Amino acid sequence: MTKEKVRIDLRADLEYEIGPYGADFIFNIHAAHTPRQSVSSEHVSLNQPIAVDVQTEVLTGNRYMRLRAMPGPLKVAYRATLELQHHRAEPDRLPEVAIRDLPLATLGYLYPSRYCESDKLMRIAMKQFGRMAPGYARVQAIMAWVQKEITYLPNTSGSSTSAVDTLLGQAGVCRDFAHLMITLCRCLNIPARFTTGTDYGADPAIGPPDFHAYVEAYVGDRWYIFDPSGTGVPMGFVRIGTGRDAADVSFATMFGDVTPSTGPKVHAVAMEDIPAGVVRPYLTHYAISTDTP
C-alpha cells in the first residue's frame, strides 16, 4: 500500500464584536491529533491581551479553546501545518460489524441524537436499504441516495434544521447532508458520527472556502470518511472535531452579547513535495481513514 502523504497549510480567521460586559467562548478550531493526522506546527493569535485555555477531550480527541473576551472587537487567527497519511482499504473487504462485536466507544453513535432522529426514519431506511447486502457498499449507497435526493443550496437551512427537516425540504448544505446520512446509517445499526473539518477542493461557485461537515462511519475495523455533500476531495479534509451531530462540535459557541462581524474565513492549501512522498489530494476508489482500529 502506498506511503504517500498529504500536507495541508490551514488558516482560519474569526471576528466578533463583544458587548459591554464581555463574553465567554468555546472554540473548536484546532486540528485534531490522530494516529494518521499529525500537526507539525500551529499558532493562535488574538487581538486582545487575554489568556486562553486549550484542552483535549479524552474520548473524542476534540481540542477546545476557552477564553473570556473583553468588550469591543475580537479577532481570532489560527494557523497550522499538518500531514495526513491515510489508512486505505479495498471497499469490498469492509463488512458491517455486528452489534456484539462493536468497540464500546462506537456504541453512542448508534442512537438518535438532537439533529439525527434515527427513530423517525426507520421505515424509509429499511425500505431503501434494508435488503441490500451489509458492508461498505451499503454505506456508499446511502451516501449516493442522499446526494440524489438532496440539492446543495446555501441559505436553505438553519441552526435548528434536523435530518427529518432536510429530507422534507430536499435541500441543504454540508451539515444537512451529513445529518441525513448519519441518521440513515444509524437506522441500519451502522455507527456513524458527524465530523468537522475544512472543505478542500470545493467548487468556488458554491461559495468561499469554509469549515466543512462530513461523515465517518464505522465499518470493518475503523472509522472511514464519507462526504455526502460531494463538494470536496476527502483526501484533503482536515479533521477538527467529531461528535454525535453538529451540536457537539460547533466551531464557536458563544455565551454573552456577541455579534459575528463576518463569516469565518478558512483556507486549506495543499503542498506538494514528490521526492518526500507528499502529494496533492485526489479522488480515490479506496476507503480512507485517519483513524486506527
N, C-alpha and C positions, 0 to 999 in steps of 0.2 A: 504494500500500500504506500502511496506517495507520502513524503515527509514535507511537502510544500507548506508554506506558512503565508498568512495574510497579515500585513502590518497596517494599522489604521492610526492616523492622527485625528483626534477628536477635539472639537471645540463646541462649547455650549455657553451662551450668554443670556442672562435673565435680568430683567429690570422691573422694579416695582416702585410705587410711591406709598410711603408709610404715613399713616395718620399721626395726630399729635401725641398719642400715648404709646407709640411704639407697637411692635407686633412680634410674635414668635413664628418661626418657620421650621418645617422638617423637609429637607430636600433629599431626593433620591436620584442624584445625577452622576454619582461616581460609578465608573465602570467596575463590574464585579470581578473578583479574583476567582477563577475557576481552574480546574486542572488543565484546561486547554485554552484559557484566555489569561494571558499574563500582562500585567500593567508595568511597563518599564519605567515610565515617568508620569507624574501628574502634578498639577498645581491648581489651587483655588485662590482667586484674589477677590477682594471686596473693596468697595469704595468707602465703607465705614470702618472705623477702628474698633472692631468688635471681635470677641473670641468666638470660635466655632468648636463644636464637638462632633467628631466623626467616629461612629461605631459600626461594627458589623454584626448583623443579626445571625446568630449561630446556625439556626435551622436552614435558612434560605441563602445565606451569604450576601443578602442585600446590605448595602452600605448607606447609612443615614447620616446626614449632616444637620445638626440642630444649631440654631442661633436666635438671639434676641436682637432685632433690628431697632435702630433709633428712628425718630421721625425724620421724614424727608426722603430723598431718593436712595434706593438700594440697588446696587449693581453687583451681580454675581457672575464671575467668569471662571469656567472650568476648562482646563487643558490637560490632555493625556495622550500618550503614545502607548499602544498596546499591540500584542501579537496574538493571533488566533491560529491554532494548529488543530483543525477539526478531526475528531474521530469520524471515520467513514465506514459505511456498511452497505452491502447489497440489499436493496429493499425487500427482495423476495425471501431473504433469510431472517426476517424480523417478525416473529409471531406476536400476537397479543399475549398478555400474561394473565394467567388465572388469578382470581382474587386471592386465593390461598397462598400464592407464591409471590405476590407483590411485596416489595420492601415497605416497611412500616411508614417511612417518610412520604410515600406516594399516596397513602390512603385518603388524606384530606382533600385530594384533588379528584375524588370520585363523587363528591357530594354537591348538591346545589349550593350556590352562593349568591350574593346580592345581585349581580348582573348576569349570572349564568343559571337560570332557573330550569335545571335539567328535569326536575319533577314535572314540569309543564309541557315538555316536548317529547316525552317518551313515545307517544303514539306515532308521531311523524318520523322520529328516528328509526323506529322499528320498521315502519312501512318502507322507508327509503333504503335502509342499510342492514336491516335485521337478517336478511337471507344471504348476505354476502359472506364469503369466507373470512374469518378473522385474520388480522395481520396488518402489516404496514399499508398494504394496498387498500384496505378498507378505510384507514385514516386518510389516505390520499383521496379516496372517493368522496369522503365527507368534505375535505377542503375544496375539491373541484365543484361539488354541488353548491357550496356556499358562494364560490366565485360566480357561478352561473345564475344563482337566484338573487344575489345582492349586487346592486350597482354602486360603484365607488362615487360618492357625491358629497363634497365638503358642505358643511353648514346644514346638514340634514338631521343631525343628532346632537344631544347634549349630555351633560354630566349624569342625567338620570336615565338615559336610554339603556335598556336591557336587551338581552338576546331575543326575547319574545317581541319586543318593540321593533327590533331590526328586521325580524322575519316578517312582521306585519307591514312595515314600511318599505321593505325591499330596497333600502338604500342606507348608506352609512360611510364611515371612514375606517381606518385600520383597526381601531379599538373595537368597533362594532362587528367587523368580520371575525376578529379573534374571539369575542364573547360568544358568537353564534357557533363557531366551530368547536370551541371548548365545551359548550353545552351539549351538542350532539354527541361528542365523544363520550362525555360522562354518562349520557343516556345508555350507551352501549358498554358501560363498565370499563372504559379506557381512561386511565388517569390523564388529565390534560390541565395545563396551567398557563396563565397569562404572563407574557414576558415583555418587558420594555427594553428598547434599545434605540438604534438610530436607523433611518430609512435609506441606507446606502443603495445607490443605483436607481432610486425612484425617478420617474419621469418628471422633469421640471414643470411640465404642463399642468400637473395636479397641485402644484403649489411649491413654495420654497422648502428646503430641507428642514426636517423636523424630528422630534422624537417619534419612535415607531412602536407599534404593538404587534406582536406575533405570537405564535403558539408553540409550546413544547408538549409533545405527547409521549407517554411512556410506553414503548414497545420494545420487544427484545430484552435488552439489559440496561437501558438508559433512556434519558430524555432526548428526543430528536426534534429538530427545528422544522416548523411548517410556517408558511407565510400565506394565510388565507386571503389577504387583500391582493396578493400577486403584484404588488407595486415595486418590490425591490429585489436585490440579489442576496439571498440568505447567507452566503459565504462572507458577506461584508457586514452582517448585523453584529453590533456590539451588545453584549448582554449587560444591562444595568440592573434590573430587578426582576424577580419572579414572585407570583402570588396567585391566589385563587381567582382574582379578577382585578379590574382596574382600581378598585377600592383599596387594594393592598399596596399598590406601587405607583401612586401618583408622584410625578417628578417634583412637585412642590405642594405642600399642604400649609395653609396659612391660618393663623389664629390672631385675629385683630382686624383693625381697619387698614386694609391693603387694597391697592388698585394696581393691576399689572399695567406698566407703561407701554409695553409692546409684547407681542408674542415671543416665545423662545426663538433664539437664533442658533441653529445647530448645523455644524458642518463636519462630515466624516470623509476624510480624504485617504484613499488607499495609496500606499507607497509601493514601489517595485524595486527589487534587488535580485535579479535572476541568479547571479553567482551564489548568493546566500540562500536561495530557495524561497525567496519572498515574491509572491505573485499577486496580481490584481484579482479580486473576487470574480468568479464566473459562475454561471448556472451549471449545475451538475445533476446527473441522474442518481447519484449516491444519496443515501440518507446521511445527514450530517448532524454532529452534536459537539457541544463544547463541555459536555458533562462526562462523568465516569460511571461505571457500574455501581 
